[in-house]
């Protein structure tokens, strides 16, 4: 399927671990913080196992059209909105953390971000088959992305009122998506 107004063919997109620094060094999504991180830290953090970077690229190319990063993190149990689960995770809530998800400027609004998010959730689902954790967490960049993540079932964590709220999608919701 070719996205409207773009030469991006989503059927020819592959998502794989970051192969090299060059694959992401010229990435430009228009968000200064994300663009600076990709240019200076993405490859280094990937190699150091601080986060794992996955890029969306055209078949036969290694240049990132988009990417996301996954790592583990913990949050306070009090941030869970479900009172039933607060007591289970007394020492901190383990999460797979979606550090960044971004799409090149010329590929935005073509469905690539949704494709990347679904792929990240599939990876979380696979991990949940082997390792226990509460869900997938992220910090929303702005009001627009908050609304997007809410459409996928993410909820704003209890007590979060910041400009970049913590949002959590419980793993049982993710598992329901891929086991149905």
N, C-alpha and C positions, 0 to 999 in steps of 0.2 A: 504494500500500500504506500503510495507516494503522498506525503503530507501536502496539504493545500498551500500554495504559494512558496514552495520550497523544492529543492532538488533532493531532499532527504527521502530515501526509500526505507521505511522502517523494517520491511521484510529483509533487507540486506544489512541490517545492523547486527553486530555481534557484541556481546558484553563479556569481557575477560579481565583477569588481573592485570594491573599496570605492567606493561612489558619493559618500559624504559623511561628515563627522565624526559627524553625528547618527545614522547607521546603526549605529554601534558604541559610541556614548558611554555608553549605559546597560547595556552587556554585563555579565553576571554568571554566571560558570561555577563560582564557589565557590573558586577558587584566587586568593588575594590578589595574587600577583605578576602573573598574567595579567590579572586585572580592572583593576588599577592601570595596567598598560601600555596596555590598550585605551582607557581613559578619558583618558589623558594623552599617549600617544605614537603610537598606531596610525595615526591620520590623518596626523599630521605626518611620520612616517617613510615612509608611503606616498607622500605628495606629494614628499618629498625624494629618492625613489627609493632609499632605504636598504633597503627591503623592499617587496614587493608584497603587499597584503592582499586576500584573496578571501573574500567572505561568502556564506553559505548563507542564503537568505531565501525566504519564501513568494512565489508568483507575485503580482505586483501590489503588493508591499510592498518597502521597502528597509531594513527592520529586521533586523539579523543574528540568526539563530538559532544560528549557529556561524560559525567563520572559521578560516582558516589564513594563514600568511605565508611567502613564499618569497624567498630572496636567494641570492647566491653566497658561498661561503666557501672557505677552504683549511685543510687539516689536514696534519700531518706524515706523510710516507710511512710512517714506522715504525708508524703506527696501523692500517695495513692488515693484516688477518689472513692474506691470501694473499701468500706470499713471491714468487709469480710477478709480482705487480703492484707490489711495493715499488720496484723499480728503474726502472720506467717513469715514475713520478711523483717524480723525485728532488728537485724544487724545491718540493714541496708538492702535496697531493692536492686538485684542484678538485672541489667538491661543490655541488650545489643544496642549500641549507640550509633545512629546514623549521623556522623559528624558533618558531612557536607553532601549535598546533591545539587549538581549544577549542569546547565546545558549551554553550549556555545551560543553566542548571540544570534548567529545566522540560522540556528536550528531551534530556537525557542518557539513555543506555541505550535509545535508540530506533533506532539504526542511522545516525544523522546523522554521528557521528564517522568511521565507516567510509566513508560517502559522501564526506566531505571528504578523507580520506586518499587514496582512489582518485582523486578529481579532482586532487589535488596531484601524484600519480604520473603521471597522464595529461599534465599540463603539463610535468613533467620529461621524459617520453618525447618530447613534441613538441620541446622545446629540444634534446634529444640528436640530433635529426635535422639540426641546424644548428650546434651548438657541442659540442666535446668536453669531457667531464668524467667523473669516476670514478663518481659515484653520488649518491644522496640521503642527506644526513646530518641528524641531529637529536639533541637532548639529551632523554633520557627523564625525565619528571617524577618518577616513582616506580616501585616494583616492579610495580604493576598495569599501568601503561602500557608498561613494558619487556616484559612478557609479551605484551601486545597487539601491539606492533611486531614482536616475534619471530615471531608467527603470520603476519605479512605478509612475512617473510623478512629483516628487519633483523637484523644481528648486532652485538654489542657490539665496539667497536674494541679492538685490542690495547692492553694496558696501562691500560684503563679500569676503575677500581675505585670511582669516586666515586658519590655518591648520585644524580647525574644523568649517567649514562654516555653517551658519544657512541655512537650507533648508526648504522650505514651499511648501505644497500641498494645494491649495485652496479647500475649503469645497465643492464647486459646482462640482469639479472633483471627490471627494470622493462620493458625493451623486449620480453622474452619474453611478458610479461603482455598487452601490447597488440598484438603482431604475430602472435599465435597464430591 
